[in-house]
Amino acid sequence: MAGYELRIKPSAVKEIERLPRREDRRRIVSRIQALAGTPRPEGAVKLSGQEQYRVRQGSYRIVYSVDDAERIVVVVKVGHRRDVYR
């Protein structure tokens, strides 16, 4: 089974770059890269009313969408849990 193509919106890249701790950035990038192989890992939650999912990485959330027909995962937003859904 081939993996999914991974795309990250420019706004999500900026959100990752703004994270205060380098260790958090590394963990989030690693988690995003893992989505290419398994777009709906254990712990992924479908957001209600949207065709998007979220996964947790510590206090941060990664919000993304999956297009199974095109085999693409698009990371839409990355942020602290208190701010990411606003």
C-alpha positions as CSV (number, residue, x, y, z in Angstrom):
1,M,0.0,0.0,0.0
2,A,1.5,3.3,-1.1
3,G,1.4,6.2,1.4
4,Y,-0.4,9.5,1.1
5,E,1.1,12.7,-0.3
6,L,1.6,15.2,2.5
7,R,0.8,18.9,2.0
8,I,1.0,21.6,4.7
9,K,-0.7,24.9,4.2
10,P,1.7,27.9,4.5
11,S,-0.2,29.2,7.5
12,A,0.3,25.9,9.3
13,V,4.1,26.1,8.5
14,K,4.1,29.6,10.2
15,E,2.2,28.2,13.2
16,I,4.8,25.5,13.6
17,E,7.7,27.9,13.3
18,R,6.2,30.2,16.0
19,L,6.1,27.4,18.6
20,P,8.4,28.4,21.5
21,R,10.1,25.1,22.1
22,R,12.3,23.3,19.5
23,E,11.4,19.9,21.1
24,D,7.7,20.6,20.5
25,R,8.4,21.5,16.9
26,R,10.3,18.3,16.3
27,R,7.6,16.2,17.8
28,I,4.9,17.9,15.8
29,V,6.8,17.5,12.5
30,S,7.4,13.9,13.3
31,R,3.7,13.3,14.0
32,I,2.8,15.1,10.7
33,Q,5.2,12.9,8.7
34,A,3.6,9.8,10.2
35,L,0.2,10.9,8.8
36,A,1.5,10.2,5.3
37,G,1.7,6.5,6.2
38,T,-1.4,6.3,8.4
39,P,-3.8,9.2,7.8
40,R,-6.2,8.1,10.5
41,P,-4.0,6.8,13.4
42,E,-5.3,5.6,16.7
43,G,-6.4,8.6,18.6
44,A,-7.4,10.7,15.6
45,V,-10.8,12.3,16.0
46,K,-13.1,13.5,13.3
47,L,-14.2,17.0,13.9
48,S,-18.0,17.4,14.0
49,G,-19.6,19.3,11.1
50,Q,-16.3,19.2,9.1
51,E,-14.4,16.8,6.9
52,Q,-11.3,17.2,9.1
53,Y,-9.5,15.3,11.8
54,R,-7.3,16.2,14.7
55,V,-4.5,14.4,16.4
56,R,-2.9,15.3,19.7
57,Q,0.7,15.9,20.3
58,G,1.1,16.9,23.9
59,S,-0.7,20.2,24.5
60,Y,-0.8,20.9,20.7
61,R,-3.4,19.8,18.1
62,I,-2.8,19.1,14.4
63,V,-5.9,19.6,12.3
64,Y,-5.9,18.1,8.9
65,S,-8.1,16.8,6.1
66,V,-7.8,13.5,4.1
67,D,-8.7,13.0,0.4
68,D,-8.7,9.3,-0.1
69,A,-9.5,9.5,-3.9
70,E,-6.4,11.6,-4.5
71,R,-4.4,10.1,-1.6
72,I,-3.5,13.5,-0.1
73,V,-3.3,14.6,3.5
74,V,-3.5,18.4,4.0
75,V,-2.4,19.9,7.3
76,V,-4.7,22.9,7.9
77,K,-3.8,24.2,11.3
78,V,-1.4,23.5,14.2
79,G,-1.7,25.1,17.6
80,H,-2.1,24.9,21.3
81,R,-5.3,23.2,22.4
82,R,-6.8,26.3,23.9
83,D,-6.5,28.2,20.6
84,V,-6.6,25.8,17.7
85,Y,-10.4,25.6,17.2
86,R,-11.0,29.3,17.1
